[in-house]
């Protein structure tokens, strides 16, 4: 608390201390100290919320409230009130010396004084700060997005906030957050644990509350079950989803090792319906109060093949998407899986992802087809091997018979040829040829 010592003495009527006796000097000093000691208090008004400032004087006196050097309101002794030219005068009212200020604005911060209308002496001096706490863009935020918390302290145009007016943000668990001088902090990305009542503390006695609501999905990160058991994949929203948030999509997906969409949520005639996306013949209608708040899914008769990572997803129009991941570990031999949407564990029916029960998750007709195919392939291989060996055997036999057959060679017995004797025979004439 600050103390402002001010002396109010009229020059024309104040005697010189040298002209006064010692007794008069002591009495005058006490009067000056009593009248001149002014208590300065700090007030923190929440923006837009009506608040009061007390003057602390006895009723029946003429009281004036001043904003700096401007008159706010004047209460004449046992008479009516008179408003002054101060900007907040239309929103100010005085009752028994107490000033009531309606809907304070940032410009209303500054120095307020309670003055005795008869003597002109200041009874009390107050420093008023206008404090506001808000979230931008909104106190209702989507998980994974960004929000800015602002704690603004305004002292008007007459002064600046002192060290005691430096704001500090407190988390819902009461832990203080390092806050810059401008009072703004940024939460990015917003998580579910950020939801709750935040407090902007501007003094040991004064703090403002701001409720942050986070729309998101919560789940269990990892689950481990044995083969053949049923397991609940949890997915729910801790906060109620506003009706004006347009839900575009909701679904369960298996991300790994083999991606697959299990269930999808759609709307028909104003109702929310589960639509099967890989599960045969399954559709379930829920009430609005149940969806999309709880999207938990039950897997029945799980197998090792259903081990992997699953994703629960909600998508809002013009807002964004929130997701929750669950890693499922199934211990045991391969088997089959059925999917059941959680409806208080009493939902109608289940549907198998892989048809009827069978070895390695395959039905009997698939195994029968595999067996016939293997048999045909074995027969073809045997026939091919037999024909190949038979051809080789026939070739060897043909070569063996060919080696036993007699080979005759032609030999020319004509003697040596000498030079031709005589002349060359002429070609016959045409007549001889006709003969």
C-alpha positions as CSV (number, residue, x, y, z in Angstrom):
1,X,0.0,0.0,0.0
2,X,1.3,3.4,-1.0
3,X,1.0,6.6,1.1
4,X,0.8,9.9,-0.6
5,X,1.5,12.9,1.7
6,X,-0.1,16.1,0.4
7,X,-0.3,19.4,2.1
8,X,-3.3,21.7,1.6
9,X,-2.7,25.1,3.1
10,X,-4.0,28.4,1.8
11,X,-1.2,31.0,1.4
12,X,-3.3,33.9,2.5
13,X,-4.4,32.4,5.9
14,X,-1.4,30.2,6.8
15,X,0.7,32.0,9.5
16,X,4.5,31.8,9.4
17,X,6.0,29.2,11.7
18,X,8.5,31.7,13.0
19,X,5.6,33.9,14.1
20,X,3.9,31.1,16.1
21,X,4.7,30.0,19.5
22,X,6.0,26.5,20.2
23,X,2.6,25.3,21.4
24,X,0.8,26.7,18.3
25,X,3.5,25.1,16.1
26,X,3.0,21.6,17.5
27,X,-0.8,21.9,17.1
28,X,-0.5,23.1,13.5
29,X,1.9,20.3,12.6
30,X,-0.5,17.6,14.0
31,X,-3.4,19.1,12.0
32,X,-1.3,19.2,8.8
33,X,-0.3,15.6,9.2
34,X,-3.8,14.4,9.9
35,X,-5.3,16.3,7.0
36,X,-2.4,15.8,4.6
37,X,-1.9,12.1,4.9
38,X,-3.7,10.5,2.0
39,X,-4.0,6.7,1.6
40,X,-3.5,5.4,-1.9
41,X,-5.1,2.0,-2.7
42,X,-5.0,-0.1,-5.8
43,X,-8.3,-1.5,-7.3
44,X,-8.6,-4.1,-10.0
45,X,-11.9,-3.9,-11.8
46,X,-13.0,-6.7,-14.2
47,X,-13.9,-5.3,-17.5
48,X,-17.6,-5.1,-18.0
49,X,-18.4,-6.1,-14.4
50,X,-19.9,-3.5,-12.0
51,X,-17.6,-2.6,-9.0
52,X,-17.4,0.0,-6.2
53,X,-14.9,2.3,-4.6
54,X,-15.4,3.3,-1.0
55,X,-14.5,6.8,0.2
56,X,-14.5,5.9,3.9
57,X,-16.1,9.1,5.1
58,X,-19.0,9.8,7.5
59,X,-22.4,10.3,5.8
60,X,-23.9,13.8,5.6
61,X,-20.8,15.4,4.1
62,X,-20.5,16.9,0.6
63,X,-18.4,14.4,-1.4
64,X,-16.9,14.8,-4.8
65,X,-15.4,11.9,-6.9
66,X,-12.7,13.0,-9.3
67,X,-11.1,11.2,-12.2
68,X,-7.8,13.0,-12.4
69,X,-8.8,16.6,-12.5
70,X,-12.3,15.9,-14.0
71,X,-15.4,15.7,-11.9
72,X,-17.3,12.4,-12.0
73,X,-20.1,12.9,-9.6
74,X,-20.9,15.3,-6.7
75,X,-23.1,14.5,-3.7
76,X,-24.3,17.6,-2.0
77,X,-25.1,17.3,1.7
78,X,-28.6,15.9,2.0
79,X,-29.2,16.9,-1.6
80,X,-29.2,15.5,-5.2
81,X,-26.3,14.3,-7.2
82,X,-24.6,16.2,-9.9
83,X,-22.7,14.5,-12.8
84,X,-19.5,16.0,-14.1
85,X,-17.7,15.9,-17.5
86,X,-15.6,12.8,-16.8
87,X,-16.0,10.1,-19.5
88,X,-17.4,7.5,-17.1
89,X,-19.8,9.9,-15.4
90,X,-22.9,8.5,-17.2
91,X,-22.1,5.1,-15.8
92,X,-21.2,6.3,-12.3
93,X,-23.4,6.6,-9.2
94,X,-22.6,7.5,-5.6
95,X,-24.3,6.2,-2.5
96,X,-23.2,7.4,0.9
97,X,-19.9,8.4,-0.4
98,X,-19.3,5.1,-2.2
99,X,-18.8,5.3,-6.0
100,X,-20.4,2.6,-8.1
101,X,-19.0,2.2,-11.6
102,X,-21.1,0.1,-14.1
103,X,-19.5,-1.8,-17.1
104,X,-16.0,-0.5,-16.7
105,X,-14.0,-0.1,-19.9
106,X,-10.2,-0.1,-20.5
107,X,-10.2,3.7,-20.7
108,X,-11.7,4.0,-17.2
109,X,-8.4,3.0,-15.6
110,X,-6.5,5.8,-13.9
111,X,-6.4,7.9,-10.7
112,X,-9.6,8.3,-8.7
113,X,-9.9,10.6,-5.7
114,X,-12.5,11.2,-3.1
115,X,-12.6,14.9,-2.2
116,X,-14.3,16.8,0.6
117,X,-16.6,19.3,-1.1
118,X,-16.3,21.8,1.7
119,X,-12.6,22.0,2.3
120,X,-11.4,20.7,-1.1
121,X,-9.1,18.2,0.6
122,X,-8.5,14.8,-0.8
123,X,-9.9,12.1,1.6
124,X,-8.7,9.1,-0.4
125,X,-6.7,8.5,-3.6
126,X,-7.1,5.3,-5.6
127,X,-5.4,3.8,-8.6
128,X,-7.8,1.8,-10.7
129,X,-6.8,-0.9,-13.1
130,X,-9.2,-2.5,-15.6
131,X,-8.4,-6.2,-16.0
132,X,-9.7,-8.5,-18.6
133,X,-9.1,-12.2,-19.3
134,X,-10.0,-13.8,-22.6
135,X,-9.1,-16.6,-25.0
136,X,-8.5,-16.1,-28.7
137,X,-10.1,-17.3,-31.0
138,X,-12.4,-18.9,-28.4
139,X,-12.4,-20.6,-25.0
140,X,-13.9,-23.6,-26.7
141,X,-11.0,-25.1,-28.7
142,X,-10.3,-28.3,-30.6
143,X,-7.6,-30.7,-29.4
144,X,-4.4,-30.2,-31.4
145,X,-5.1,-26.6,-32.4
146,X,-3.9,-23.2,-31.0
147,X,-5.3,-20.9,-28.4
148,X,-4.0,-17.6,-27.0
149,X,-4.8,-16.6,-23.4
150,X,-4.7,-12.9,-22.8
151,X,-4.7,-11.1,-19.4
152,X,-4.8,-7.4,-20.0
153,X,-4.3,-4.7,-17.4
154,X,-5.2,-1.2,-18.3
155,X,-4.5,1.9,-16.3
156,X,-6.0,4.3,-18.8
157,X,-4.1,7.2,-20.2
158,X,-3.1,8.6,-16.8
159,X,-0.6,6.0,-15.6
160,X,1.0,2.7,-16.4
161,X,0.7,-0.4,-14.2
162,X,3.4,-0.8,-11.6
163,X,5.1,-4.1,-10.6
164,X,2.1,-5.1,-8.5
165,X,-0.1,-5.1,-11.7
166,X,2.0,-7.5,-13.7
167,X,-0.3,-10.5,-14.6
168,X,0.6,-14.1,-14.0
169,X,-1.3,-17.1,-15.5
170,X,-2.1,-20.1,-13.2
171,X,-2.9,-23.5,-14.7
172,X,-6.0,-25.5,-13.5
173,X,-3.8,-27.4,-11.1
174,X,-2.5,-24.1,-9.6
175,X,0.9,-24.1,-11.2
176,X,2.2,-20.7,-12.3
177,X,3.1,-20.3,-16.0
178,X,5.9,-18.0,-17.0
179,X,4.0,-15.0,-18.4
180,X,5.4,-12.1,-20.5
181,X,4.7,-8.5,-19.4
182,X,1.8,-8.2,-21.9
183,X,0.0,-11.0,-20.1
184,X,-0.4,-13.3,-23.1
185,X,0.5,-17.0,-23.4
186,X,0.0,-19.4,-26.3
187,X,-1.0,-23.1,-25.9
188,X,0.0,-25.1,-29.0
189,X,-0.9,-27.8,-29.5
190,X,-3.9,-27.8,-27.2
191,X,-4.2,-31.0,-25.2
192,X,-6.9,-32.5,-23.0
193,X,-5.1,-31.6,-19.8
194,X,-5.3,-27.9,-20.7
195,X,-9.0,-28.0,-20.1
196,X,-10.3,-26.4,-16.9
197,X,-10.4,-23.1,-15.0
198,X,-7.3,-20.9,-15.7
199,X,-6.7,-17.9,-13.4
200,X,-5.1,-14.6,-14.3
201,X,-3.5,-13.3,-11.0
202,X,-2.8,-9.5,-11.0
203,X,-2.3,-9.1,-7.3
204,X,-2.2,-11.3,-4.2
205,X,-5.8,-10.5,-3.5
206,X,-7.2,-10.3,-7.1
207,X,-7.4,-12.9,-9.9
208,X,-9.7,-13.5,-12.8
209,X,-11.0,-16.9,-13.9
210,X,-11.2,-18.2,-17.5
211,X,-12.7,-21.6,-18.3
212,X,-11.1,-23.4,-21.2
213,X,-13.0,-26.3,-22.8
214,X,-11.1,-28.7,-25.0
215,X,-13.0,-30.9,-27.5
216,X,-11.0,-34.0,-28.2
217,X,-10.8,-37.8,-27.9
218,X,-9.3,-39.8,-25.0
219,X,-8.2,-43.4,-25.2
220,X,-5.9,-46.1,-23.8
221,X,-2.6,-46.0,-25.6
222,X,-1.8,-49.7,-25.4
223,X,-3.9,-52.9,-24.8
224,X,-2.7,-56.5,-24.4
225,X,-5.1,-59.5,-24.6
226,X,-4.9,-63.2,-25.3
227,X,-6.2,-64.8,-28.5
228,X,-9.9,-65.6,-28.5
229,X,-10.8,-63.0,-25.9
230,X,-12.9,-59.9,-26.3
231,X,-11.4,-56.4,-26.0
232,X,-12.9,-52.9,-25.8
233,X,-11.1,-50.3,-27.8
234,X,-11.9,-47.1,-25.8
235,X,-12.6,-43.8,-27.5
236,X,-14.6,-41.0,-25.9
237,X,-14.8,-37.2,-25.6
238,X,-14.4,-35.9,-22.0
239,X,-16.3,-32.7,-23.0
240,X,-19.7,-32.4,-24.5
241,X,-19.6,-31.5,-28.2
242,X,-21.7,-28.4,-29.0
243,X,-24.7,-29.0,-31.2
244,X,-23.6,-26.2,-33.6
245,X,-20.4,-28.1,-34.4
246,X,-21.3,-29.9,-37.6
247,X,-19.9,-33.4,-37.5
248,X,-18.8,-34.5,-40.9
249,X,-17.2,-37.9,-40.3
250,X,-16.5,-40.4,-37.6
251,X,-14.7,-43.8,-38.1
252,X,-12.6,-46.6,-36.7
253,X,-9.6,-47.6,-38.8
254,X,-6.9,-50.2,-38.5
255,X,-3.7,-48.5,-39.5
256,X,-1.1,-51.3,-39.3
257,X,0.1,-53.8,-40.4
258,X,-2.7,-54.0,-43.0
259,X,-4.8,-50.8,-43.3
260,X,-8.6,-51.3,-43.2
261,X,-11.7,-49.3,-42.3
262,X,-13.8,-51.1,-39.7
263,X,-16.7,-48.7,-39.1
264,X,-17.9,-45.3,-40.4
265,X,-20.4,-43.0,-38.9
266,X,-22.8,-41.1,-41.2
267,X,-26.1,-39.2,-41.0
268,X,-29.4,-40.2,-42.5
269,X,-32.6,-38.1,-42.0
270,X,-31.1,-36.3,-39.0
271,X,-30.0,-39.5,-37.3
272,X,-26.4,-40.7,-36.7
273,X,-25.8,-44.2,-38.0
274,X,-22.9,-46.6,-38.0
275,X,-22.1,-47.8,-41.5
276,X,-20.1,-51.0,-42.1
277,X,-16.9,-50.5,-44.1
278,X,-15.6,-54.0,-44.4
279,X,-17.9,-55.7,-41.9
280,X,-20.8,-57.4,-43.6
281,X,-24.4,-56.2,-43.0
282,X,-24.0,-54.1,-39.9
283,X,-25.8,-50.8,-39.2
284,X,-26.6,-49.4,-35.8
285,X,-28.5,-46.3,-34.9
286,X,-27.6,-44.2,-31.8
287,X,-29.2,-41.4,-29.9
288,X,-27.6,-38.0,-30.2
289,X,-26.7,-38.0,-26.5
290,X,-24.6,-41.1,-27.0
291,X,-22.8,-40.1,-30.2
292,X,-20.4,-38.9,-30.9
293,X,-19.4,-38.7,-27.3
294,X,-18.7,-42.4,-27.0
295,X,-17.2,-44.2,-29.9
296,X,-15.8,-47.2,-28.1
297,X,-15.7,-50.5,-30.2
298,X,-15.6,-54.1,-28.9
299,X,-13.5,-56.7,-30.8
300,X,-14.6,-60.2,-30.1
301,X,-12.6,-63.4,-30.6
302,X,-9.5,-61.5,-31.4
303,X,-6.5,-63.2,-33.1
304,X,-2.9,-62.5,-33.6
305,X,-3.7,-61.1,-37.0
306,X,-5.7,-58.3,-35.4
307,X,-2.7,-57.0,-33.6
308,X,-1.7,-53.6,-34.7
309,X,-2.6,-49.9,-34.4
310,X,-6.2,-48.7,-34.5
311,X,-7.4,-45.1,-34.9
312,X,-10.6,-43.4,-33.8
313,X,-11.4,-40.2,-35.7
314,X,-13.9,-37.3,-35.6
315,X,-14.0,-34.6,-38.3
316,X,-15.9,-31.4,-37.9
317,X,-16.8,-28.9,-40.6
318,X,-14.7,-25.8,-40.6
319,X,-13.1,-26.9,-37.3
320,X,-10.7,-29.7,-37.9
321,X,-10.1,-33.3,-37.0
322,X,-9.3,-35.1,-33.7
323,X,-7.8,-38.6,-33.4
324,X,-7.1,-41.2,-30.8
325,X,-4.7,-44.1,-31.3
326,X,-4.8,-47.5,-29.6
327,X,-2.1,-50.2,-30.0
328,X,-3.5,-53.7,-29.6
329,X,-1.3,-56.7,-28.9
330,X,-2.9,-60.2,-29.2
331,X,-1.0,-63.1,-27.7
332,X,-1.7,-66.6,-29.0
333,X,-2.4,-68.5,-32.3
334,X,-4.0,-66.9,-35.3
335,X,-7.7,-67.0,-35.4
336,X,-10.8,-64.9,-36.3
337,X,-12.2,-61.5,-35.2
338,X,-15.7,-60.1,-34.8
339,X,-16.6,-56.4,-34.4
340,X,-19.3,-55.1,-32.1
341,X,-20.1,-51.5,-31.6
342,X,-20.2,-50.6,-27.9
343,X,-23.8,-49.7,-26.9
344,X,-23.6,-50.3,-23.2
345,X,-22.3,-53.8,-24.1
346,X,-25.9,-54.7,-25.2
347,X,-25.7,-53.8,-28.9
348,X,-27.4,-56.0,-31.5
349,X,-25.2,-58.7,-33.0
350,X,-21.6,-59.0,-34.1
351,X,-20.1,-59.3,-37.5
352,X,-16.9,-61.3,-38.5
353,X,-14.2,-59.6,-40.5
354,X,-13.1,-62.9,-42.1
355,X,-16.3,-64.9,-42.4
356,X,-16.9,-68.1,-40.4
357,X,-14.4,-69.5,-38.0
358,X,-11.5,-71.5,-39.7
359,X,-7.9,-72.2,-39.6
360,X,-5.7,-69.1,-39.9
361,X,-8.8,-67.0,-40.3
362,X,-9.8,-68.7,-43.6
363,X,-13.1,-70.4,-44.3
364,X,-13.5,-74.1,-45.3
365,X,-14.2,-73.5,-49.0
366,X,-11.0,-71.5,-49.3
367,X,-9.0,-74.4,-47.8
368,X,-10.8,-76.8,-50.1
369,X,-9.9,-74.7,-53.2
370,X,-6.3,-74.6,-52.0
371,X,-6.3,-78.4,-51.6
372,X,-7.7,-79.0,-55.1
373,X,-5.3,-76.6,-56.6
374,X,-2.4,-78.3,-54.9
375,X,-3.6,-81.7,-56.1
376,X,-3.9,-80.6,-59.7
377,X,-0.5,-79.0,-59.6
378,X,1.0,-82.2,-58.2
379,X,-0.6,-84.3,-61.0
380,X,0.7,-82.0,-63.6
381,X,4.2,-82.1,-62.2
382,X,4.1,-85.9,-62.1
383,X,2.9,-86.1,-65.8
384,X,5.5,-83.7,-66.9
385,X,8.3,-85.7,-65.2
386,X,6.9,-89.0,-66.6
387,X,6.8,-87.7,-70.2
388,X,10.3,-86.2,-69.9
389,X,11.8,-89.5,-68.8
390,X,9.8,-91.4,-71.4
391,X,11.1,-89.2,-74.2
392,X,14.7,-89.6,-73.0
393,X,14.3,-93.3,-72.9
394,X,13.0,-93.5,-76.4
395,X,15.8,-91.4,-77.8
396,X,18.4,-93.7,-76.1
397,X,16.7,-96.8,-77.6
398,X,16.7,-95.2,-81.1
399,X,20.4,-94.5,-81.0
400,X,21.1,-98.0,-79.9
401,X,19.2,-99.6,-82.8
402,X,20.8,-97.3,-85.3
403,X,24.3,-98.6,-84.3
404,X,23.3,-102.2,-85.2
405,X,22.2,-101.5,-88.8
406,X,24.7,-102.4,-91.8
407,X,26.1,-99.5,-93.6
408,X,26.6,-99.9,-97.5
409,X,28.9,-97.6,-99.4
410,X,28.9,-97.0,-103.2
411,X,32.2,-97.5,-105.1
412,X,32.9,-96.4,-108.6
413,X,34.7,-99.1,-110.7
414,X,35.3,-97.0,-113.9
415,X,38.9,-97.0,-115.1
416,X,41.1,-94.0,-115.6
417,X,39.9,-91.5,-118.1
418,X,42.3,-90.5,-121.0
419,X,42.2,-87.7,-123.4
420,X,39.2,-87.8,-125.8
421,X,40.0,-88.9,-129.4
422,X,38.5,-87.6,-132.5
423,X,36.6,-84.5,-133.2
424,X,33.7,-83.0,-131.4
425,X,30.4,-84.3,-132.5
426,X,28.2,-81.6,-134.0
427,X,24.7,-81.1,-133.0
428,X,22.1,-82.7,-135.3
429,X,20.4,-80.5,-137.8
430,X,16.8,-79.7,-137.8
431,X,15.7,-82.3,-140.3
432,X,17.6,-85.0,-138.5
433,X,16.1,-83.9,-135.4
434,X,12.7,-84.3,-136.9
435,X,13.4,-87.8,-137.8
